[in-house]
Amino acid sequence: MIRYNDPRRFGAWLWQPKGGEHAVLGKLGPEPLTDDFTGEYLFDKSRGKRTAIKQFIMDNAVVVGVGNIYANESLFICNIHPKRPAGQLTLNDANLLVDEIKQVLATAIKQGGTTLKDFTQTDGKPGYFAQELLVYGKQGKPCPECGEILQSVKIGQRNTVFCPECQKD
Ligand SMILES: [Zn+2]
């Protein structure tokens, strides 16, 4: 018997008959921590796209597994406004962003993930990455870089926190 508990409903079970690739999996982008995910890849993929950059990097067809928290943090560190159309990213922006996504994810993994209400380490202790978040969950508080009040906005239904001073369109 398998018991599956997915309270945030982000998971999926896919039936894959022998041979061939499932349609959902076939459309997935590269894993963020692999060599396939490069600035050049992100730059090429984003040409002509009007989607907000935050939504773009959270799209599994672009790159898999960049969650809301990591998208917020990476864009802040790169001074990129989360609503900037993906197609307006320069190659330099794309390189910076890819480096930062890799770094943020690697740090989070090393520190045992980020604690959300129902997400803890296997031993029941909270993840420690949450203590080091710069902007996520900190709307209304001063920006750690410039002191401006951090703002929040919904992008693709997901809460997005950014600094109006540091992150330009
Ligand atoms: Zn700022």
py3Dmol code that shows the C-alpha trace and the ligand (Angstrom):
import py3Dmol

protein = """\
ATOM      1  CA  MET A   1       0.000   0.000   0.000  1.00  0.00           C
ATOM      2  CA  ILE A   2       1.205   3.525  -0.758  1.00  0.00           C
ATOM      3  CA  ARG A   3      -0.060   6.497   1.153  1.00  0.00           C
ATOM      4  CA  TYR A   4       0.402   9.846  -0.548  1.00  0.00           C
ATOM      5  CA  ASN A   5      -0.020  13.096   1.333  1.00  0.00           C
ATOM      6  CA  ASP A   6       0.407  16.299  -0.638  1.00  0.00           C
ATOM      7  CA  PRO A   7      -1.333  19.086   1.294  1.00  0.00           C
ATOM      8  CA  ARG A   8      -0.047  21.863  -0.977  1.00  0.00           C
ATOM      9  CA  ARG A   9      -1.079  19.894  -4.069  1.00  0.00           C
ATOM     10  CA  PHE A  10       2.103  20.541  -6.060  1.00  0.00           C
ATOM     11  CA  GLY A  11       2.811  16.843  -6.631  1.00  0.00           C
ATOM     12  CA  ALA A  12       1.541  14.422  -9.243  1.00  0.00           C
ATOM     13  CA  TRP A  13       1.498  10.695  -9.927  1.00  0.00           C
ATOM     14  CA  LEU A  14       2.048   9.797 -13.554  1.00  0.00           C
ATOM     15  CA  TRP A  15       1.469   6.382 -15.059  1.00  0.00           C
ATOM     16  CA  GLN A  16       4.202   5.488 -17.510  1.00  0.00           C
ATOM     17  CA  PRO A  17       3.769   2.344 -19.596  1.00  0.00           C
ATOM     18  CA  LYS A  18       7.030   0.701 -20.683  1.00  0.00           C
ATOM     19  CA  GLY A  19       8.852   2.576 -23.445  1.00  0.00           C
ATOM     20  CA  GLY A  20       8.316   6.155 -24.544  1.00  0.00           C
ATOM     21  CA  GLU A  21       8.287   9.250 -22.410  1.00  0.00           C
ATOM     22  CA  HIS A  22       5.308  10.683 -20.589  1.00  0.00           C
ATOM     23  CA  ALA A  23       3.955  13.851 -22.237  1.00  0.00           C
ATOM     24  CA  VAL A  24       4.290  15.820 -18.979  1.00  0.00           C
ATOM     25  CA  LEU A  25       7.875  14.730 -18.339  1.00  0.00           C
ATOM     26  CA  GLY A  26       8.886  15.235 -21.971  1.00  0.00           C
ATOM     27  CA  LYS A  27       8.170  18.953 -21.647  1.00  0.00           C
ATOM     28  CA  LEU A  28      10.257  19.492 -18.521  1.00  0.00           C
ATOM     29  CA  GLY A  29      13.241  21.841 -18.651  1.00  0.00           C
ATOM     30  CA  PRO A  30      16.664  20.987 -17.188  1.00  0.00           C
ATOM     31  CA  GLU A  31      17.343  20.567 -13.469  1.00  0.00           C
ATOM     32  CA  PRO A  32      18.728  23.827 -12.043  1.00  0.00           C
ATOM     33  CA  LEU A  33      21.892  22.348 -10.548  1.00  0.00           C
ATOM     34  CA  THR A  34      22.997  20.588 -13.750  1.00  0.00           C
ATOM     35  CA  ASP A  35      25.333  21.910 -16.458  1.00  0.00           C
ATOM     36  CA  ASP A  36      22.365  22.070 -18.854  1.00  0.00           C
ATOM     37  CA  PHE A  37      21.016  25.075 -16.988  1.00  0.00           C
ATOM     38  CA  THR A  38      23.214  27.970 -18.132  1.00  0.00           C
ATOM     39  CA  GLY A  39      22.804  31.703 -18.632  1.00  0.00           C
ATOM     40  CA  GLU A  40      22.928  31.176 -22.359  1.00  0.00           C
ATOM     41  CA  TYR A  41      20.147  28.583 -22.162  1.00  0.00           C
ATOM     42  CA  LEU A  42      17.937  30.920 -20.110  1.00  0.00           C
ATOM     43  CA  PHE A  43      18.707  33.838 -22.416  1.00  0.00           C
ATOM     44  CA  ASP A  44      17.817  31.843 -25.568  1.00  0.00           C
ATOM     45  CA  LYS A  45      14.688  30.398 -23.996  1.00  0.00           C
ATOM     46  CA  SER A  46      13.422  33.815 -22.892  1.00  0.00           C
ATOM     47  CA  ARG A  47      13.708  35.600 -26.255  1.00  0.00           C
ATOM     48  CA  GLY A  48      10.372  37.105 -27.294  1.00  0.00           C
ATOM     49  CA  LYS A  49       8.658  36.085 -24.030  1.00  0.00           C
ATOM     50  CA  ARG A  50       6.465  38.644 -22.277  1.00  0.00           C
ATOM     51  CA  THR A  51       5.911  36.496 -19.175  1.00  0.00           C
ATOM     52  CA  ALA A  52       7.131  38.089 -15.937  1.00  0.00           C
ATOM     53  CA  ILE A  53      10.648  36.813 -15.264  1.00  0.00           C
ATOM     54  CA  LYS A  54       9.611  35.402 -11.894  1.00  0.00           C
ATOM     55  CA  GLN A  55       6.854  33.305 -13.417  1.00  0.00           C
ATOM     56  CA  PHE A  56       9.218  32.312 -16.226  1.00  0.00           C
ATOM     57  CA  ILE A  57      11.882  30.832 -13.941  1.00  0.00           C
ATOM     58  CA  MET A  58       9.175  29.003 -11.958  1.00  0.00           C
ATOM     59  CA  ASP A  59       7.848  27.345 -15.135  1.00  0.00           C
ATOM     60  CA  ASN A  60       8.864  23.669 -15.140  1.00  0.00           C
ATOM     61  CA  ALA A  61       9.115  23.731 -18.923  1.00  0.00           C
ATOM     62  CA  VAL A  62      11.947  26.278 -18.537  1.00  0.00           C
ATOM     63  CA  VAL A  63      13.756  24.836 -15.497  1.00  0.00           C
ATOM     64  CA  VAL A  64      12.393  22.401 -12.939  1.00  0.00           C
ATOM     65  CA  GLY A  65      12.124  22.939  -9.219  1.00  0.00           C
ATOM     66  CA  VAL A  66      12.773  26.669  -8.736  1.00  0.00           C
ATOM     67  CA  GLY A  67      10.184  27.298  -6.020  1.00  0.00           C
ATOM     68  CA  ASN A  68       8.597  30.582  -5.029  1.00  0.00           C
ATOM     69  CA  ILE A  69      11.004  31.332  -2.191  1.00  0.00           C
ATOM     70  CA  TYR A  70      14.102  30.701  -4.321  1.00  0.00           C
ATOM     71  CA  ALA A  71      12.750  32.779  -7.210  1.00  0.00           C
ATOM     72  CA  ASN A  72      12.111  35.715  -4.864  1.00  0.00           C
ATOM     73  CA  GLU A  73      15.535  35.532  -3.277  1.00  0.00           C
ATOM     74  CA  SER A  74      17.466  35.089  -6.537  1.00  0.00           C
ATOM     75  CA  LEU A  75      15.760  38.005  -8.289  1.00  0.00           C
ATOM     76  CA  PHE A  76      16.420  40.266  -5.312  1.00  0.00           C
ATOM     77  CA  ILE A  77      20.116  39.395  -5.218  1.00  0.00           C
ATOM     78  CA  CYS A  78      20.391  40.072  -8.992  1.00  0.00           C
ATOM     79  CA  ASN A  79      18.508  43.421  -8.761  1.00  0.00           C
ATOM     80  CA  ILE A  80      15.932  42.197 -11.278  1.00  0.00           C
ATOM     81  CA  HIS A  81      12.317  43.331 -10.894  1.00  0.00           C
ATOM     82  CA  PRO A  82      10.131  40.202 -10.673  1.00  0.00           C
ATOM     83  CA  LYS A  83       7.664  41.613 -13.208  1.00  0.00           C
ATOM     84  CA  ARG A  84      10.260  42.414 -15.861  1.00  0.00           C
ATOM     85  CA  PRO A  85       9.247  40.641 -19.087  1.00  0.00           C
ATOM     86  CA  ALA A  86      11.508  37.604 -19.540  1.00  0.00           C
ATOM     87  CA  GLY A  87      12.352  38.716 -23.097  1.00  0.00           C
ATOM     88  CA  GLN A  88      14.007  41.896 -21.769  1.00  0.00           C
ATOM     89  CA  LEU A  89      16.641  39.991 -19.827  1.00  0.00           C
ATOM     90  CA  THR A  90      20.159  40.706 -21.119  1.00  0.00           C
ATOM     91  CA  LEU A  91      22.665  37.861 -21.461  1.00  0.00           C
ATOM     92  CA  ASN A  92      24.473  39.363 -18.484  1.00  0.00           C
ATOM     93  CA  ASP A  93      21.247  39.304 -16.406  1.00  0.00           C
ATOM     94  CA  ALA A  94      20.636  35.700 -17.442  1.00  0.00           C
ATOM     95  CA  ASN A  95      24.157  34.657 -16.440  1.00  0.00           C
ATOM     96  CA  LEU A  96      23.835  36.376 -13.060  1.00  0.00           C
ATOM     97  CA  LEU A  97      20.390  34.941 -12.436  1.00  0.00           C
ATOM     98  CA  VAL A  98      21.382  31.374 -13.279  1.00  0.00           C
ATOM     99  CA  ASP A  99      24.447  31.615 -11.012  1.00  0.00           C
ATOM    100  CA  GLU A 100      22.316  32.985  -8.200  1.00  0.00           C
ATOM    101  CA  ILE A 101      19.559  30.370  -8.560  1.00  0.00           C
ATOM    102  CA  LYS A 102      22.204  27.627  -8.336  1.00  0.00           C
ATOM    103  CA  GLN A 103      23.784  29.257  -5.307  1.00  0.00           C
ATOM    104  CA  VAL A 104      20.508  29.845  -3.458  1.00  0.00           C
ATOM    105  CA  LEU A 105      19.354  26.267  -4.090  1.00  0.00           C
ATOM    106  CA  ALA A 106      22.693  24.767  -3.099  1.00  0.00           C
ATOM    107  CA  THR A 107      22.717  26.784   0.140  1.00  0.00           C
ATOM    108  CA  ALA A 108      19.140  25.785   0.922  1.00  0.00           C
ATOM    109  CA  ILE A 109      19.914  22.098   0.376  1.00  0.00           C
ATOM    110  CA  LYS A 110      23.028  22.311   2.535  1.00  0.00           C
ATOM    111  CA  GLN A 111      21.068  23.932   5.331  1.00  0.00           C
ATOM    112  CA  GLY A 112      18.218  21.461   5.267  1.00  0.00           C
ATOM    113  CA  GLY A 113      15.578  23.247   3.245  1.00  0.00           C
ATOM    114  CA  THR A 114      13.285  26.092   4.125  1.00  0.00           C
ATOM    115  CA  THR A 115      10.667  25.741   6.797  1.00  0.00           C
ATOM    116  CA  LEU A 116       7.120  26.342   5.726  1.00  0.00           C
ATOM    117  CA  LYS A 117       4.171  25.539   7.971  1.00  0.00           C
ATOM    118  CA  ASP A 118       4.210  21.856   7.116  1.00  0.00           C
ATOM    119  CA  PHE A 119       7.715  21.344   5.849  1.00  0.00           C
ATOM    120  CA  THR A 120      10.384  20.182   8.254  1.00  0.00           C
ATOM    121  CA  GLN A 121      13.456  17.997   8.093  1.00  0.00           C
ATOM    122  CA  THR A 122      12.955  14.248   8.412  1.00  0.00           C
ATOM    123  CA  ASP A 123      13.854  14.457  12.111  1.00  0.00           C
ATOM    124  CA  GLY A 124      11.066  16.992  12.677  1.00  0.00           C
ATOM    125  CA  LYS A 125      13.415  19.954  13.195  1.00  0.00           C
ATOM    126  CA  PRO A 126      12.788  23.081  11.138  1.00  0.00           C
ATOM    127  CA  GLY A 127      14.941  23.846   8.072  1.00  0.00           C
ATOM    128  CA  TYR A 128      17.449  26.563   8.788  1.00  0.00           C
ATOM    129  CA  PHE A 129      17.491  28.347   5.457  1.00  0.00           C
ATOM    130  CA  ALA A 130      14.432  30.373   6.513  1.00  0.00           C
ATOM    131  CA  GLN A 131      16.597  32.303   8.967  1.00  0.00           C
ATOM    132  CA  GLU A 132      18.719  33.618   6.128  1.00  0.00           C
ATOM    133  CA  LEU A 133      16.000  34.750   3.736  1.00  0.00           C
ATOM    134  CA  LEU A 134      16.544  38.312   2.522  1.00  0.00           C
ATOM    135  CA  VAL A 135      13.118  39.283   1.199  1.00  0.00           C
ATOM    136  CA  TYR A 136      10.731  36.332   1.166  1.00  0.00           C
ATOM    137  CA  GLY A 137       7.999  36.814   3.807  1.00  0.00           C
ATOM    138  CA  LYS A 138       9.449  40.217   4.735  1.00  0.00           C
ATOM    139  CA  GLN A 139       7.052  42.619   3.013  1.00  0.00           C
ATOM    140  CA  GLY A 140       6.639  45.827   5.035  1.00  0.00           C
ATOM    141  CA  LYS A 141      10.122  45.463   6.502  1.00  0.00           C
ATOM    142  CA  PRO A 142      13.158  47.472   5.395  1.00  0.00           C
ATOM    143  CA  CYS A 143      15.240  46.184   2.489  1.00  0.00           C
ATOM    144  CA  PRO A 144      18.473  44.628   3.826  1.00  0.00           C
ATOM    145  CA  GLU A 145      20.427  46.498   1.111  1.00  0.00           C
ATOM    146  CA  CYS A 146      18.969  50.025   0.999  1.00  0.00           C
ATOM    147  CA  GLY A 147      16.406  50.335   3.803  1.00  0.00           C
ATOM    148  CA  GLU A 148      13.451  51.020   1.487  1.00  0.00           C
ATOM    149  CA  ILE A 149      10.228  49.252   2.561  1.00  0.00           C
ATOM    150  CA  LEU A 150       9.845  45.891   0.807  1.00  0.00           C
ATOM    151  CA  GLN A 151       6.647  45.512  -1.196  1.00  0.00           C
ATOM    152  CA  SER A 152       4.620  42.505  -2.159  1.00  0.00           C
ATOM    153  CA  VAL A 153       2.615  41.731  -5.260  1.00  0.00           C
ATOM    154  CA  LYS A 154       0.946  38.604  -6.663  1.00  0.00           C
ATOM    155  CA  ILE A 155       2.519  37.200  -9.805  1.00  0.00           C
ATOM    156  CA  GLY A 156       0.812  34.109 -11.215  1.00  0.00           C
ATOM    157  CA  GLN A 157      -1.089  33.758  -7.921  1.00  0.00           C
ATOM    158  CA  ARG A 158       2.158  33.506  -5.940  1.00  0.00           C
ATOM    159  CA  ASN A 159       3.234  36.008  -3.329  1.00  0.00           C
ATOM    160  CA  THR A 160       6.203  38.013  -4.515  1.00  0.00           C
ATOM    161  CA  VAL A 161       8.325  40.314  -2.376  1.00  0.00           C
ATOM    162  CA  PHE A 162      10.690  42.838  -3.870  1.00  0.00           C
ATOM    163  CA  CYS A 163      12.499  46.109  -3.197  1.00  0.00           C
ATOM    164  CA  PRO A 164      11.172  48.945  -5.401  1.00  0.00           C
ATOM    165  CA  GLU A 165      14.548  50.690  -5.086  1.00  0.00           C
ATOM    166  CA  CYS A 166      16.985  47.827  -5.731  1.00  0.00           C
ATOM    167  CA  GLN A 167      14.952  45.900  -8.310  1.00  0.00           C
ATOM    168  CA  LYS A 168      14.304  47.961 -11.416  1.00  0.00           C
ATOM    169  CA  ASP A 169      12.021  47.039 -14.310  1.00  0.00           C
TER     170      ASP A 169
END
"""
ligand_1 = """\
1
ZN
Zn 16.555 47.862 -1.579
"""
view = py3Dmol.view(width=600, height=400)
view.addModel(protein, "pdb")
view.setStyle({"model": 0}, {"cartoon": {"style": "trace"}})
view.addModel(ligand_1, "xyz")
view.setStyle({"model": 1}, {"stick": {}})
view.zoomTo()
view.show()
